[in-house]
Amino acid sequence: MLRLAALAPLIAACSSPATPAGAVTPGALSGRLVFLAEDPGGAEAAIVAMRPDGSGRVELLRGSGIYPAAIDRAGTTLAVIAVDEAEGHQERVQLFALGDGPLAAPLWQSLPGAQVRNPSFSPDGRFLVFESSAASFRDIYRLELPAGPLLRLTDNEEGNYEPVYAPDGRAIAFVSSRDGNAEVYRMNPDGGEPLRLTSFDLDDWGPQWAPDSQTIAFLSNREQIDRIFLMRPDGGDLRRLTKDRSAAPGDGAPLGTEPHETEPSFAPDGQAIVHGVRSGPKGTGLRVTPLPGAGGTGVALSDGEASDRNPVWSPDGAHLVFVRDQGGGELELYRIGRDGRDRVRLTERPGADWLPRWSSR
């Protein structure tokens, strides 16, 4: 079974689309958390659901090589990455109806491939996009739910990755190596000639849409370290999320000496981004940073003494849940207020609890 280090790049960016602000009473702990609960040693695991206060734990699906990847906005369909090692490494995307109890048989599953990853639902729940190597090095496909037809959106030898639907459903952002190094592109939901949004001789990846579909955040190592950048959907107004050298150890520090930034995710109100700040080989803190012009100040959710990751927003944006590495492979879920207060440990057991998704129901 694949462990965290190997699978984190596969699933870390998979999440349900942002829920519009005001969908629930502010501050209410609504919806459910869906996450992976590994047995000690990692031989088997269960996909589990529970309330955001840690109660009402229900096992949805048990097996080996199963990973929750995305939930549609309505909270009715769960996309799972299923890995089979019986005859070489094979991955599939499987779709399940998400109810109150154990999951039934899959509604649909993709053809297997060495890499079948990054599912993203359209905001209306009608379509799912994902990347697959089943018929090529890597291309992007769109499935009309619940079971087809399946449309191939890209056909490119160099590879296409990380598709994510815009919250208004009018575009898909993705990453491609078609012009050399990895760059961010945008295409229509039915494919067609894409628009290249970034152009640099180092890599850009991990696009994420703002809730109003007017801004894209992405990761780039163009400053010789991984940083979060922002741009318009046409590639214009390119800028960094954080100020120049803001985290550097002293004024005038050279490029490449700041902490890496990781896992950007827009708040449901579109005013801030939660992200990681890697302080060393093992330490990663979490921070909420306002967007330029949004006002307010950044909030440190954790100090980087431990390794915190996989942050997900509550539907109303008042809380976050994240994964803390307790050491020795013991990963646990915590909940914290957007203001950095009221941190609560939600899980405490042998084995790893990680890959949380916050479902709207």
TIBA-902642 format. One record per residue (C-alpha): residue in one letter; x negated, y negated, z. Coordinates in steps of 0.05 Angstrom, whole numbers, padded with zeros to 5 digits, always signed. Layout:
residues N
aXYZ
...
***
This chain:
residues 361
m+00000+00000+00000
l-00026-00069-00018
r-00043-00113+00041
l-00038-00188+00051
a-00104-00209+00020
a-00088-00172-00045
l-00015-00190-00051
a-00012-00262-00025
p-00028-00293-00094
l+00026-00248-00124
i+00083-00271-00080
a+00063-00333-00041
a+00095-00381-00090
c+00159-00341-00099
s+00216-00374-00064
s+00289-00393-00074
p+00303-00461-00105
a+00308-00520-00058
t+00377-00528-00027
p+00407-00598-00036
a+00402-00642+00026
g+00466-00646+00066
a+00488-00575+00050
v+00494-00560+00125
t+00499-00599+00189
p+00431-00631+00202
g+00391-00591+00253
a+00436-00530+00250
l+00402-00462+00246
s+00443-00436+00189
g+00431-00379+00141
r+00386-00319+00150
l+00312-00302+00147
v+00293-00245+00101
f+00221-00219+00110
l+00175-00160+00107
a+00164-00120+00171
e+00106-00071+00162
d+00097-00010+00206
p+00032-00007+00246
g-00022+00014+00197
g+00019-00009+00137
a+00039+00061+00112
e+00112+00039+00106
a+00151-00025+00113
a+00221-00052+00116
i+00253-00113+00087
v+00290-00143+00146
a+00342-00198+00156
m+00354-00236+00220
r+00384-00302+00244
p+00337-00361+00249
d+00339-00356+00325
g+00309-00285+00321
s+00374-00248+00337
g+00416-00201+00294
r+00359-00162+00264
v+00382-00115+00207
e+00339-00069+00165
l+00358-00079+00092
l+00309-00033+00054
r+00254+00015+00075
g+00196+00044+00035
s+00125+00032+00014
g+00103-00022-00034
i+00165-00067-00027
y+00159-00142-00021
p+00215-00195-00016
a+00200-00246-00070
a+00259-00294-00082
i+00332-00305-00063
d+00382-00342-00106
r+00410-00409-00082
a+00477-00377-00063
g+00442-00325-00020
t+00475-00267-00056
t+00417-00236-00096
l+00348-00214-00072
a+00290-00203-00119
v+00240-00152-00095
i+00171-00134-00123
a+00164-00058-00120
v+00095-00028-00126
d+00083+00046-00144
e+00013+00075-00136
a+00031+00147-00155
e+00003+00144-00225
g-00039+00081-00225
h-00017+00013-00200
q+00051-00005-00229
e+00096-00063-00209
r+00169-00079-00223
v+00219-00133-00206
q+00282-00104-00175
l+00347-00142-00161
f+00393-00125-00103
a+00460-00152-00081
l+00447-00185-00014
g+00502-00170+00037
d+00505-00161+00112
g+00478-00090+00115
p+00429-00043+00081
l+00417-00055+00007
a+00449-00009-00044
a+00416+00015-00108
p+00383-00040-00151
l+00428-00080-00196
w+00371-00082-00247
q+00297-00068-00251
s+00244-00089-00301
l+00199-00044-00341
p+00136-00027-00301
g+00070-00061-00314
a+00004-00072-00279
q+00027-00142-00261
v+00101-00160-00257
r+00108-00220-00212
n+00135-00289-00192
p+00210-00283-00202
s+00249-00349-00200
f+00324-00357-00203
s+00359-00412-00242
p+00397-00459-00196
d+00465-00433-00219
g+00444-00361-00209
r+00456-00342-00282
f+00384-00326-00300
l+00319-00299-00272
v+00250-00314-00301
f+00188-00274-00285
e+00119-00256-00312
s+00102-00187-00337
s+00045-00148-00368
a+00091-00092-00391
a+00082-00109-00465
s+00023-00158-00466
f-00033-00186-00423
r+00019-00230-00388
d+00082-00264-00414
i+00145-00296-00386
y+00214-00266-00393
r+00284-00290-00378
l+00339-00243-00355
e+00412-00261-00359
l+00442-00236-00295
p+00464-00186-00272
a+00433-00138-00323
g+00414-00171-00388
p+00400-00187-00442
l+00326-00198-00432
l+00292-00254-00472
r+00217-00260-00481
l+00200-00334-00473
t+00126-00332-00489
d+00082-00291-00536
n+00011-00310-00524
e-00053-00268-00518
e-00086-00312-00465
g-00032-00304-00413
n+00027-00341-00382
y+00042-00341-00307
e+00081-00370-00248
p+00146-00391-00281
v+00192-00434-00237
y+00260-00463-00255
a+00273-00537-00246
p+00328-00548-00194
d+00372-00581-00248
g+00363-00519-00292
r+00338-00558-00352
a+00266-00535-00355
i+00216-00483-00332
a+00147-00501-00308
f+00092-00448-00316
v+00018-00437-00321
s-00018-00414-00384
s-00090-00401-00405
r-00073-00409-00479
d-00118-00470-00486
g-00177-00442-00445
n-00172-00452-00370
a-00107-00450-00331
e-00061-00510-00343
v+00010-00529-00325
y+00063-00530-00380
r+00137-00542-00386
m+00187-00508-00433
n+00261-00505-00445
p+00299-00450-00409
d+00307-00412-00475
g+00233-00418-00493
g+00208-00455-00554
e+00144-00496-00561
p+00120-00516-00492
l+00094-00584-00470
r+00025-00584-00439
l+00026-00626-00376
t-00045-00622-00350
s-00112-00624-00384
f-00177-00613-00348
d-00237-00567-00353
l-00222-00533-00287
d-00158-00497-00265
d-00088-00523-00249
w-00036-00475-00222
g+00022-00463-00174
p+00074-00513-00200
q+00131-00531-00153
w+00191-00576-00170
a+00218-00631-00127
p+00293-00623-00111
d+00312-00679-00160
s+00270-00647-00216
q+00232-00712-00226
t+00166-00692-00195
i+00122-00630-00201
a+00070-00612-00149
f+00012-00566-00167
l-00055-00542-00142
s-00120-00560-00177
n-00194-00550-00165
r-00212-00609-00211
e-00246-00642-00151
q-00286-00579-00137
i-00239-00560-00081
d-00165-00539-00081
r-00121-00601-00074
i-00047-00616-00085
f-00030-00663-00143
l+00036-00694-00164
m+00061-00714-00234
r+00124-00730-00272
p+00156-00674-00314
d+00123-00704-00375
g+00054-00701-00343
g+00050-00776-00329
d+00035-00812-00264
l-00016-00760-00242
r-00038-00771-00170
r-00061-00734-00108
l-00012-00720-00051
t-00063-00738+00002
k-00109-00798+00003
d-00179-00794-00024
r-00227-00764+00027
s-00173-00767+00080
a-00195-00702+00112
a-00269-00709+00098
p-00319-00709+00155
g-00338-00783+00150
d-00335-00838+00099
g-00366-00827+00031
a-00367-00751+00035
p-00380-00719-00033
l-00328-00681-00073
g-00321-00609-00052
t-00331-00622+00023
e-00258-00630+00044
p-00213-00574+00069
h-00175-00536+00016
e-00100-00549+00010
t-00053-00491-00001
e+00020-00470-00012
p+00057-00536-00026
s+00132-00534-00017
f+00180-00594-00023
a+00227-00610+00034
p+00300-00604+00013
d+00308-00680+00016
g+00248-00689-00031
q+00213-00738+00016
a+00155-00694+00039
i+00115-00631+00024
v+00094-00578+00074
h+00026-00548+00058
g-00034-00512+00086
v-00100-00544+00104
r-00155-00491+00106
s-00204-00509+00161
g-00252-00450+00152
p-00257-00378+00127
k-00200-00356+00173
g-00166-00419+00200
t-00109-00453+00163
g-00065-00507+00194
l+00002-00530+00168
r+00020-00603+00155
v+00082-00642+00131
t+00058-00699+00086
p+00106-00753+00060
l+00106-00765-00014
p+00075-00831-00038
g+00126-00886-00027
a+00171-00844+00018
g+00148-00877+00082
g+00132-00845+00148
t+00069-00810+00170
g+00044-00740+00164
v+00058-00689+00218
a+00010-00633+00238
l+00050-00570+00252
s-00012-00531+00273
d-00085-00546+00284
g-00120-00493+00242
e-00147-00454+00301
a-00106-00395+00277
s-00087-00376+00205
d-00017-00402+00190
r+00015-00391+00122
n+00079-00377+00082
p+00118-00439+00106
v+00191-00441+00085
w+00243-00495+00098
s+00311-00488+00130
p+00368-00506+00083
d+00376-00575+00115
g+00301-00588+00120
a+00302-00597+00196
h+00261-00534+00211
l+00208-00490+00181
v+00188-00418+00191
f+00117-00395+00180
v+00071-00335+00190
r+00015-00336+00242
d-00042-00287+00240
q-00051-00264+00311
g-00115-00226+00292
g-00124-00152+00279
g-00071-00152+00225
e-00016-00174+00272
l+00025-00225+00234
e+00085-00257+00268
l+00139-00307+00250
y+00146-00374+00284
r+00198-00429+00276
i+00182-00503+00287
g+00217-00570+00279
r+00199-00614+00220
d+00172-00663+00271
g+00123-00611+00298
r+00162-00599+00362
d+00198-00540+00392
r+00155-00484+00365
v+00187-00416+00378
r+00158-00347+00366
l+00211-00304+00330
t+00178-00236+00325
e+00132-00197+00371
r+00117-00124+00356
p+00062-00080+00328
g+00053-00088+00253
a+00057-00148+00207
d+00119-00192+00198
w+00109-00238+00138
l+00134-00264+00070
p+00194-00300+00100
r+00250-00326+00056
w+00305-00371+00085
s+00371-00351+00054
s+00429-00400+00053
r+00477-00347+00079
***
